[in-house]
Amino acid sequence: MRRGLPIIVLLCAAALAAAAVAQDRPAGPPRPPRIQPRVLPLPFAHISGITLSPDGRMVALTVLDAADHTQIYLAPAEGGDPTTLTSGTSNNRAPRFSLDGRQIAFVSDRTGNAEVWTVPASGGAPRQITNDPGDDLDPEWSPDAKQIVFASNRAGATLLYLVSAAGGQVYPLSAGAGPD
């Protein structure tokens, strides 16, 4: 019995050490900051297309401005003044944060029909990603923020396509989509 005592003591010590380490480590994935309800100072009649940044600190949203055009705004999730990411006489909508939070993909009709564009989340000039007579809609980022998948009626039916986040060649993902 005495020979087994050191092994039991070592096992108990190891179990206590493991329990202490587990208490110091949060369970599950990290949580974004808790959002307290606050009124955002948005003087607009219609708000839609709301998306939260991956870190939970910013909200991108589509607003209908006084000239009846939709624009993309960015506001702190905990309250504060919104900033305009798009402007002009076009309609800009459906903002989507890249998973690293650095870019926002959106849809704009500034070239005459709906195309996918991106803009830095910190602000800056929007960049056109797609260019087709069909409507390109509902952009979503790949996990590495290097590609964007979107829906388009460019082949006559609404199908899924993939494009580099820098623009360029568009690849069909849906059955029935022809080469682009």
Secondary structure, 3 states (H helix, E strand, C coil): CCCCHHHHHHHHHHHHHHHHHHHHCCCCCCCCCCCCCCCCCCCCCEEEEEEECCCCCEEEEEEECCCCCEEEEEEECCCCCCEECCCCCCCEEEEEECCCCCEEEEEECCCCCCEEEEEECCCCCCEECCCCCCCEEEEEECCCCCEEEEEECCCCCCEEEEEECCCCCEEECCCCCCCC
